[in-house]
Structure formats: structure tokens, C-alpha cells
């Protein structure tokens, strides 16, 4: 897979819309259970830089949710010739990081269909509160992906997609998947590690505590989360 030229800036309005949609999405969770989040990443050849950034960032997902009862995270990724992997469920950043750092990226086509299908299977076994997917392209049948996204919407499992790069076909597909599932799609760029950190933490807080927890998390924060707080008070 060839490298893609990434934009150097992200749209602030798009990030704000993403966070606003996340805040409006209801989460169905018992008060005494952990939030359950599937963290899926494209691990094909062009993804190594983002994978490395995500390894450094993911610890914040756990830290931000400790006061909300904690978080369970399952790592999923695809790479190479039809290889799809899913981990056990982790409740500590150390265990998740150990698994992530053992993964290397390998060229191949996208397998988003498998990610969505797996999420449906997992939530039927035990409720999954959100799916996060990070990727830069889409090489599959859009209608088939949208069909699965609709099923996730029925199951109340929103898909939050972080789209790196400027592939228009991927952008269209990712937006539709997010909308049909009740989630949101947000672009980010090669220089936006801080944005990815903030957005991943926000979705983790949402998965653990729902809209009110995300609103509380936004208080006192600068950038898109500060704007989100203002928007929530108006809603």
C-alpha cells in the first residue's frame, strides 16, 4: 500500500461536530459495570506511524475513566493477507500496551467488514458500549459495511471513526458507517497526536459514563472540548 500525503491541519468544526455527536449518543450501562470499548486499528503498511502514536496515547483512556468505574478495552487489528486479530479484554494500560507494542504493521487490503462483524458478535455475548476505529482508507463494498453499521445501530453500539488522511472514498464510507451506527466520524492529520489523544480519551469517558461524564470531562479543557461544553449547555 503506498503512503498517502496527509494534510497538515484538521477542521476544527469537524472535530467539534464529532465531540458533539459523541455527547448526544446515549450509553446503556449498569452503574456497577465497567465501560467496554473495542479499539480497532488498520495495521497495514502505511499505518505504522499512527500505530506508534496510539501506543503512547492509549494509557490516557484508562486514566480518564478510573473515577467512572473503569474501562475494559479489546484491541482488534487487521494486516497482511486476510489476517484479523482480536485480543482478550484488558482492564489495565500495562496489559494493553504490552499487546500493542508486540504488533508490527504489514501491507494488505482493508478488512473493516471483519471489524464490524466481530463487534456485533462480541456485543451479543456481553454489551459493548462503543467501537473506535482508526484508519486511512477503505477498499471494500460500502453497502455491505453500511448493512453491518445499521445492525450495530440497532444494538446501540456506536462506531467512532478517526480518519487519517484525505481519501475521499474512505471519508464518504466512514461518515456513513458512523451515522448508521449512531456514532461519529472525525478526521485528524499527521501532526495531530494531541487531538487523537484528546478524542480517544473523550470516547473512553463516554463509553464508561455516557453523556454526563463526557460533559464533566470537558469542563476546564481548551480547544474542541471547551467548545463542546458550550454546545452542550445550549442543547
C-alpha positions in Angstrom: 0.0 0.0 0.0 1.5 3.3 -1.0 2.0 6.1 1.5 -0.6 8.9 1.4 0.1 12.6 1.7 -1.6 13.7 4.9 -3.0 17.2 5.4 -1.2 19.4 8.0 -4.3 20.7 9.6 -7.6 19.3 10.7 -11.0 21.0 10.6 -11.9 22.4 14.0 -15.6 22.4 13.0 -15.4 18.7 12.1 -13.8 17.9 15.4 -16.4 19.9 17.3 -19.2 18.1 15.5 -17.6 14.7 16.3 -17.5 15.5 20.0 -21.0 17.0 20.0 -22.4 13.8 18.4 -20.5 11.6 20.9 -22.0 13.6 23.8 -25.6 13.1 22.4 -25.2 9.4 22.0 -26.8 7.5 24.9 -24.9 4.8 26.6 -26.8 1.8 28.1 -24.7 0.5 31.1 -25.4 -0.7 34.6 -24.0 1.6 37.3 -21.7 -1.2 38.7 -20.1 -2.3 35.4 -17.1 -1.1 33.5 -17.5 0.5 30.2 -16.5 -1.9 27.3 -14.7 -0.4 24.3 -13.3 -2.1 21.2 -10.3 -0.3 19.9 -9.7 -1.3 16.3 -6.9 -0.2 14.0 -5.8 -0.6 10.5 -2.3 -2.3 10.8 -1.4 -2.3 7.1 1.9 -0.9 5.9 1.1 2.8 5.9 -0.2 2.7 9.4 3.0 2.3 11.4 3.5 5.9 12.4 -0.1 6.2 13.7 0.2 2.8 15.5 3.3 4.1 17.3 1.5 7.3 18.3 -1.5 5.3 19.6 0.8 3.1 21.7 1.9 6.2 23.5 -1.6 7.7 23.8 -3.7 4.7 24.9 -2.9 4.9 28.6 -4.9 8.1 28.9 -8.1 6.1 28.0 -7.8 4.2 31.3 -6.7 7.2 33.4 -9.6 9.3 32.4 -12.2 6.6 33.2 -10.9 5.4 36.6 -13.4 7.6 38.5 -16.2 6.3 36.4 -15.8 2.7 37.3 -13.0 1.9 34.8 -12.8 0.6 31.3 -12.4 -2.7 29.5 -10.6 -2.5 26.2 -10.3 -5.1 23.5 -7.7 -4.5 20.8 -8.5 -5.5 17.2 -6.4 -5.1 14.1 -6.0 -6.4 10.5 -3.0 -6.6 8.3 -1.3 -8.7 5.6 -3.2 -11.2 3.6 -6.6 -11.6 5.4 -5.1 -11.6 8.9 -7.5 -10.3 11.5 -6.7 -10.4 15.3 -8.7 -9.7 18.4 -7.2 -9.7 21.9 -8.7 -10.6 25.3 -10.3 -7.8 27.3 -7.8 -5.6 29.1 -8.5 -3.6 32.3 -5.1 -2.0 32.6 -3.0 0.2 30.4 0.1 -2.0 31.0 -1.5 -5.1 29.5 -2.9 -3.3 26.5 0.4 -1.6 25.8 2.2 -4.9 26.0 -0.1 -6.3 23.4 0.1 -3.2 21.1 3.9 -3.0 21.2 4.1 -6.6 20.0 2.3 -5.7 16.8 4.1 -4.7 13.6 2.3 -3.3 10.5 2.2 -5.3 7.3 0.9 -4.5 3.8 -2.5 -5.6 2.8 -6.1 -4.6 2.0 -8.6 -3.2 4.5 -10.8 -5.6 6.4 -13.3 -3.3 8.0 -16.1 -5.8 7.4 -14.4 -8.2 9.8 -14.1 -5.4 12.5 -17.8 -4.6 12.3 -18.8 -8.3 12.2 -16.6 -9.1 15.2 -18.1 -6.2 17.2 -21.6 -7.5 16.6 -20.6 -10.9 17.8 -18.9 -9.5 20.9 -21.8 -7.3 22.0 -24.2 -10.2 21.6 -22.1 -12.1 24.2 -21.7 -9.1 26.5 -22.7 -5.5 25.9 -20.0 -3.4 24.1 -20.6 0.3 24.7 -18.6 1.7 21.7 -16.3 0.8 18.8 -13.4 3.0 18.0 -11.8 2.6 14.5 -8.6 4.3 13.3 -7.7 4.1 9.6 -6.9 5.9 6.4 -8.6 4.1 3.6 -11.4 1.8 2.6 -11.2 -0.9 -0.1 -14.4 -2.8 0.5 -18.1 -2.9 -0.5 -19.7 0.2 1.1 -23.2 -1.3 1.1 -22.0 -4.4 3.0 -20.3 -2.2 5.6 -23.3 0.0 5.9 -25.5 -3.0 6.5 -23.4 -4.1 9.4 -23.2 -0.5 10.7 -27.0 -0.4 10.8 -27.0 -3.6 12.8 -24.7 -2.0 15.3 -27.0 0.9 15.5 -29.9 -1.4 16.4 -27.7 -2.9 19.1 -26.8 0.5 20.4 -23.1 0.2 19.7 -22.0 3.5 18.1 -18.9 3.5 15.9 -16.5 6.4 16.4 -14.1 6.6 13.5 -10.8 8.6 13.4 -10.0 9.1 9.7 -6.3 9.9 9.0 -5.5 11.4 5.6 -7.7 12.8 2.8 -9.0 9.7 0.9 -12.5 10.9 -0.4 -13.9 7.4 -0.8 -12.9 6.5 2.7 -14.3 9.7 4.1 -17.7 9.0 2.5 -17.8 5.4 3.7 -16.6 6.2 7.2 -19.2 9.0 7.6 -22.0 6.7 6.5 -20.8 3.9 8.9 -20.7 6.3 11.8 -24.1 7.8 11.1 -25.9 4.5 10.6 -24.4 3.2 13.9 -25.3 6.3 15.9 -21.6 7.3 16.2 -19.5 9.9 14.6 -16.5 10.3 12.2 -13.7 12.8 12.8 -10.6 13.5 10.6 -7.2 14.0 12.0 -3.8 14.7 10.5 -0.1 13.8 10.6 0.6 16.5 13.2 -2.4 16.0 15.4 -1.2 13.4 18.0 -2.6 15.7 20.7 -6.0 15.8 19.0 -6.1 12.0 18.8 -5.2 11.8 22.5 -8.0 14.1 23.4 -10.5 12.4 21.2 -9.7 8.9 22.3 -9.9 9.9 25.9 -13.3 11.6 25.2 -14.7 8.5 23.7 -13.4 6.3 26.5 -15.0 8.6 29.0 -18.3 8.4 27.0 -18.1 4.5 27.0 -17.5 4.4 30.7 -20.0 7.1 31.8 -22.2 8.4 29.0 -23.1 11.9 28.0 -23.0 13.4 31.5 -19.5 12.0 32.1 -18.3 13.4 28.8 -19.7 16.8 29.6 -18.0 16.8 33.0 -14.7 15.7 31.4 -14.9 18.7 29.0 -15.1 21.3 31.8 -11.9 23.4 32.0 -10.5 21.9 28.9 -9.2 24.0 26.0 -9.7 23.5 22.3 -12.6 21.4 20.9 -13.6 20.0 24.3 -14.1 23.6 25.6 -16.3 24.4 22.6 -18.2 21.1 23.2 -19.1 22.2 26.7 -20.6 25.4 25.4 -22.6 23.5 22.8 -23.9 21.0 25.4 -25.2 23.9 27.6 -27.0 25.3 24.6 -28.6 21.8 23.8 
